[in-house]
Amino acid sequence: MKKIFLLIFSILIILPAYSQGKNTKNKEKVKKENKRKSELPDGYGTLKWGTSLSDAKKGISGKIFYTDDKKVIISREGDLEYKYGFFYDNTSVEGKLFYLSMSFPYLSLESVKEKIESKYGQPSSENIKDNKGEIAWDSEKTIIILWVDNYEKKPYSRRITYIGKKIAKEMNEFQKKVFNKTEIELINKLNP
């Protein structure tokens, strides 16, 4: 969960930096970008961000391989593995869907990127150095990240992540509250 939090936090921090400098686009390009952004899904497949874990079980891709009934469902369909992540804050009855990570055997970056571009258009940002990094498609509700790995000195991919931005922000706020509460309790216990 800590790795997921760090991933989401870094995405929410880094993504605005990619967007800087794009305010000078001409009107036609902005219209095209807005059209593309509106075409990004508000979830994954038939599931919307915020779907409860029990409801999500009915709409997952593949066959359930593992679930902890609070935070994750992992399913498989051939060589594809889907990891559905849920935000569960100990006060909720059930976790809410906020991300999906799809893993597969190494495929050439260009073939995977072309597949995503055919559905969602040009990416919002690319951050690739030495054949590794990420390519992102960003909208108001969703961010899609195509992860790039340097494999045999060439760019390949084996993972795509879809993230619900609203619930990711809720999770970050919750994590900050929990951290601050723990930090305050520790400071209060100090006897200088």
KASUL-V219147 format. One record per backbone hydrogen bond with DSSP energy under -1.0 kcal/mol. CO is the residue of the C=O (numbers start at 1). NH is the residue of the N-H. E is the energy in kcal/mol with one decimal. If there is no record, write none. Layout:
{{CO:NH:E} {CO:NH:E}}
This chain:
{{1:5:-2.6} {2:6:-2.5} {3:7:-2.4} {4:8:-2.9} {5:9:-3.1} {6:10:-2.6} {7:11:-2.1} {8:12:-2.6} {9:13:-1.8} {10:14:-3.1} {11:15:-2.4} {14:17:-1.2} {14:18:-1.1} {15:19:-1.3} {16:20:-1.1} {19:22:-1.7} {22:25:-1.3} {26:30:-2.0} {27:31:-2.4} {28:32:-2.1} {29:33:-2.4} {30:34:-2.8} {31:35:-2.2} {32:36:-2.2} {33:37:-2.9} {34:38:-1.9} {36:39:-1.1} {37:40:-1.3} {42:49:-1.5} {44:47:-2.2} {47:44:-2.0} {48:51:-1.9} {51:97:-2.5} {52:56:-2.3} {53:57:-1.4} {55:58:-1.1} {56:59:-1.7} {63:76:-2.3} {66:74:-3.4} {71:86:-2.7} {72:68:-1.6} {73:84:-3.2} {74:65:-3.6} {74:66:-2.1} {75:82:-2.9} {76:63:-2.9} {77:80:-1.9} {80:77:-2.6} {81:103:-2.9} {82:75:-2.5} {83:101:-2.2} {84:73:-1.8} {85:98:-2.5} {85:99:-1.4} {87:96:-1.7} {95:53:-1.4} {96:87:-2.9} {97:50:-2.7} {98:164:-3.1} {99:85:-2.6} {100:162:-3.1} {101:83:-2.5} {102:160:-2.1} {103:81:-2.4} {107:157:-2.7} {108:112:-1.8} {109:113:-3.0} {110:114:-2.6} {111:115:-1.6} {112:116:-2.1} {113:117:-3.0} {114:118:-2.2} {116:120:-3.0} {117:121:-2.2} {125:136:-2.8} {127:134:-1.8} {132:129:-2.8} {133:148:-3.0} {134:127:-3.1} {135:146:-3.2} {136:124:-2.3} {136:125:-1.8} {137:144:-3.0} {141:165:-2.2} {142:139:-2.5} {143:163:-2.5} {144:137:-2.5} {145:161:-2.6} {146:135:-2.1} {148:133:-2.1} {149:156:-2.9} {151:154:-1.2} {154:151:-2.8} {155:109:-1.9} {156:149:-3.2} {157:107:-2.5} {158:104:-1.9} {159:147:-2.0} {160:102:-3.3} {161:145:-3.0} {162:100:-2.5} {163:143:-1.9} {164:168:-2.0} {165:169:-2.1} {166:170:-1.9} {167:171:-2.5} {168:172:-2.3} {169:173:-2.5} {170:174:-2.4} {171:175:-2.7} {172:176:-2.3} {173:177:-2.2} {174:178:-2.6} {175:179:-2.8} {176:180:-3.0} {177:181:-2.6} {178:182:-2.4} {179:183:-2.9} {180:184:-2.7} {181:185:-2.3} {182:186:-2.2} {183:187:-2.5} {184:188:-2.4} {185:189:-1.2}}
